[in-house]
Amino acid sequence: MNPTIIPIARDPDGHALDPALRIKLTRRELLKGTGVLTGTLALSSILAMLAPSRVWALELQGLDTHQGDVLLAFTRQIYPHATLDNAVYALVVKDLDGKAQKDPAVRQQLADGVKQLDTTAGGADWSKRDSAAQARDVAALAGTPFFTTVRSTAVVSLYANPLAYQHFGYGASEGDGGYLDKGFNNLSWLPDPPADASGPIPKDS
């Protein structure tokens, strides 16, 4: 069976999507995984206008579906953005899942954290708990190893990706060339420094 590649975002310039943001969905692959997260992009989302489909899915191999749902909701409480689609938060779960696959200790830590949250919710699904209660629960876990693992992963995974760039309206490529030739070296109101004060100037190879 040929795998179906479902991109959860598309570059507005028509370039190929970063392979890290592609999700392979085949019966065989899904059976190998332990869980899958799915969702639908909001109609008002800028991502919905760029993606070929509003439906997205993320296969999990180190975590189950419930754990993924709880970790996604937990991340939303740590870094709340009311209009940011769950598809972007799912990238945090993707990276947590990767860590869980590589390190049994991380996998157990995440499983225990999810279990503790469910216990706090009276044995129910913590991801369905109302937002105010979730916020209190997350605050109570601040500083714990579980909280630190999720937060330290999320601060990179959530913001350093093209989906977040599209949502917040900025792109990493803008700064790739540095500042040397973008006007920031034209300080006419300062005296010219000696040549050796700025260090070597890179030359085109």
VEXDREN-2710 file (C-alpha; in Angstrom, 1 decimal):
% VEXDREN-2710
k/r/px/py/pz
1/MET/0.0/0.0/0.0
2/ASN/1.4/3.4/-0.9
3/PRO/1.5/5.8/2.1
4/THR/-0.7/8.9/1.9
5/ILE/1.1/12.0/2.9
6/ILE/-1.1/14.6/4.6
7/PRO/0.6/18.0/5.1
8/ILE/-0.8/20.0/7.9
9/ALA/0.4/23.3/6.4
10/ARG/1.5/24.6/3.0
11/ASP/4.1/27.2/2.2
12/PRO/2.2/30.1/0.6
13/ASP/5.0/30.4/-2.0
14/GLY/4.3/26.8/-3.1
15/HIS/7.5/25.3/-1.8
16/ALA/7.5/21.7/-0.5
17/LEU/6.5/21.4/3.1
18/ASP/9.2/20.6/5.6
19/PRO/9.2/16.8/6.0
20/ALA/9.1/17.2/9.7
21/LEU/5.6/18.5/9.3
22/ARG/4.3/15.7/7.1
23/ILE/2.4/12.8/8.6
24/LYS/2.3/9.3/7.0
25/LEU/-1.0/7.6/7.4
26/THR/-1.3/4.0/6.4
27/ARG/-3.1/1.1/8.0
28/ARG/0.2/-0.6/8.7
29/GLU/1.8/2.5/10.2
30/LEU/-1.2/3.3/12.4
31/LEU/-1.3/-0.2/13.7
32/LYS/2.4/0.1/14.7
33/GLY/1.7/3.3/16.6
34/THR/0.1/3.4/20.0
35/GLY/-2.1/6.5/19.4
36/VAL/-3.2/9.2/17.0
37/LEU/-4.2/12.8/17.5
38/THR/-6.7/14.3/15.1
39/GLY/-8.3/17.7/14.7
40/THR/-9.8/20.3/12.4
41/LEU/-8.4/23.7/11.6
42/ALA/-10.7/26.6/12.5
43/LEU/-12.3/28.3/9.5
44/SER/-11.0/31.6/10.7
45/SER/-7.4/30.4/11.1
46/ILE/-4.8/31.6/8.7
47/LEU/-3.5/28.0/8.6
48/ALA/-6.9/26.8/7.2
49/MET/-6.4/29.1/4.3
50/LEU/-2.9/27.7/3.6
51/ALA/-3.4/24.0/4.2
52/PRO/-4.8/21.7/1.5
53/SER/-7.2/20.2/4.1
54/ARG/-8.6/21.5/7.3
55/VAL/-8.3/18.0/8.9
56/TRP/-5.0/17.0/10.4
57/ALA/-3.7/13.9/12.1
58/LEU/-0.6/13.0/14.2
59/GLU/0.5/9.5/14.7
60/LEU/2.0/8.6/18.2
61/GLN/4.4/5.8/18.8
62/GLY/5.6/6.3/22.3
63/LEU/2.3/7.7/23.8
64/ASP/-1.3/6.7/23.5
65/THR/-4.1/8.9/22.2
66/HIS/-5.3/9.9/25.7
67/GLN/-1.9/10.9/26.8
68/GLY/-1.4/12.9/23.7
69/ASP/-4.7/14.7/24.3
70/VAL/-3.8/15.6/27.9
71/LEU/-0.3/16.7/27.0
72/LEU/-1.7/19.0/24.3
73/ALA/-4.2/20.5/26.7
74/PHE/-1.5/20.9/29.3
75/THR/0.7/22.7/26.8
76/ARG/-2.1/25.1/26.0
77/GLN/-2.3/26.1/29.6
78/ILE/1.5/26.7/29.9
79/TYR/1.6/28.8/26.6
80/PRO/-2.0/29.9/26.0
81/HIS/-2.9/31.5/22.7
82/ALA/-6.6/31.6/22.2
83/THR/-6.5/31.6/18.4
84/LEU/-3.6/29.3/17.8
85/ASP/-4.8/26.0/16.3
86/ASN/-4.3/22.7/18.1
87/ALA/-2.4/21.6/15.0
88/VAL/0.5/23.7/16.2
89/TYR/0.3/22.5/19.8
90/ALA/0.3/19.0/18.4
91/LEU/3.9/19.6/17.2
92/VAL/4.9/19.8/20.9
93/VAL/3.2/16.4/21.5
94/LYS/5.0/15.1/18.5
95/ASP/8.4/16.0/20.0
96/LEU/7.4/14.7/23.5
97/ASP/6.4/11.4/21.8
98/GLY/9.8/11.3/20.1
99/LYS/11.5/11.7/23.5
100/ALA/9.3/9.0/25.0
101/GLN/10.3/6.6/22.3
102/LYS/14.0/7.2/22.9
103/ASP/14.0/7.3/26.7
104/PRO/11.8/4.9/28.8
105/ALA/12.3/7.3/31.8
106/VAL/10.7/10.2/29.9
107/ARG/7.9/7.9/28.8
108/GLN/7.2/6.9/32.3
109/GLN/7.4/10.4/33.6
110/LEU/4.9/11.6/31.0
111/ALA/2.6/8.7/31.7
112/ASP/2.8/9.4/35.4
113/GLY/2.1/13.1/34.9
114/VAL/-1.0/12.3/32.8
115/LYS/-2.2/9.8/35.4
116/GLN/-1.8/12.4/38.1
117/LEU/-3.7/15.0/36.2
118/ASP/-6.6/12.5/35.6
119/THR/-6.6/11.7/39.3
120/THR/-6.9/15.4/40.0
121/ALA/-9.9/15.4/37.7
122/GLY/-11.5/12.7/39.8
123/GLY/-10.5/9.9/37.6
124/ALA/-12.0/11.6/34.5
125/ASP/-10.3/12.8/31.3
126/TRP/-8.3/15.8/32.4
127/SER/-8.2/17.2/28.9
128/LYS/-12.0/17.7/29.2
129/ARG/-11.7/19.7/32.5
130/ASP/-12.8/23.3/32.3
131/SER/-10.0/25.8/31.6
132/ALA/-10.0/27.5/35.0
133/ALA/-9.6/24.2/36.8
134/GLN/-6.9/23.1/34.3
135/ALA/-5.0/26.4/34.9
136/ARG/-5.0/25.7/38.7
137/ASP/-3.8/22.2/38.2
138/VAL/-1.0/23.3/35.9
139/ALA/0.1/26.0/38.4
140/ALA/0.2/23.4/41.1
141/LEU/2.7/21.3/39.1
142/ALA/5.0/24.2/38.2
143/GLY/8.6/23.3/39.0
144/THR/8.0/19.5/38.9
145/PRO/10.1/17.3/36.5
146/PHE/7.0/16.6/34.5
147/PHE/6.1/20.3/34.1
148/THR/9.7/21.1/33.2
149/THR/9.9/18.4/30.5
150/VAL/6.7/19.7/28.9
151/ARG/7.6/23.4/29.2
152/SER/11.2/23.0/28.0
153/THR/10.1/21.0/24.9
154/ALA/7.1/23.4/24.2
155/VAL/9.1/26.6/24.3
156/VAL/11.1/25.4/21.2
157/SER/8.6/23.1/19.4
158/LEU/5.7/25.6/19.7
159/TYR/7.4/28.7/18.5
160/ALA/10.3/27.5/16.2
161/ASN/8.2/26.1/13.4
162/PRO/6.7/27.4/10.1
163/LEU/3.1/27.0/11.4
164/ALA/3.7/29.4/14.3
165/TYR/5.5/31.8/11.9
166/GLN/2.4/31.9/9.7
167/HIS/0.0/32.4/12.7
168/PHE/2.0/35.1/14.4
169/GLY/2.9/36.8/11.1
170/TYR/6.6/36.5/11.0
171/GLY/9.1/34.2/9.2
172/ALA/12.5/32.9/10.2
173/SER/13.9/33.5/6.7
174/GLU/13.8/37.2/7.3
175/GLY/16.8/37.0/9.6
176/ASP/18.7/34.3/7.9
177/GLY/21.0/36.7/6.1
178/GLY/22.0/38.6/9.3
179/TYR/22.0/42.4/9.7
180/LEU/25.2/43.4/8.0
181/ASP/23.5/44.5/4.7
182/LYS/20.1/45.5/6.0
183/GLY/20.7/49.1/7.1
184/PHE/21.7/48.4/10.7
185/ASN/25.4/49.2/9.9
186/ASN/24.5/52.8/8.8
187/LEU/25.0/54.7/12.0
188/SER/25.7/58.1/10.7
189/TRP/25.2/59.7/14.1
190/LEU/28.2/57.8/15.6
191/PRO/31.9/58.4/14.8
192/ASP/33.4/55.7/12.6
193/PRO/35.1/53.1/14.9
194/PRO/38.5/51.8/14.1
195/ALA/38.6/48.9/11.7
196/ASP/39.7/46.4/14.3
197/ALA/36.8/47.2/16.6
198/SER/34.2/45.3/14.6
199/GLY/36.2/42.1/14.0
200/PRO/36.5/40.4/10.7
201/ILE/33.7/41.0/8.1
202/PRO/32.5/37.9/6.4
203/LYS/33.2/37.7/2.6
204/ASP/31.2/35.9/0.0
205/SER/32.7/32.5/-0.8
END
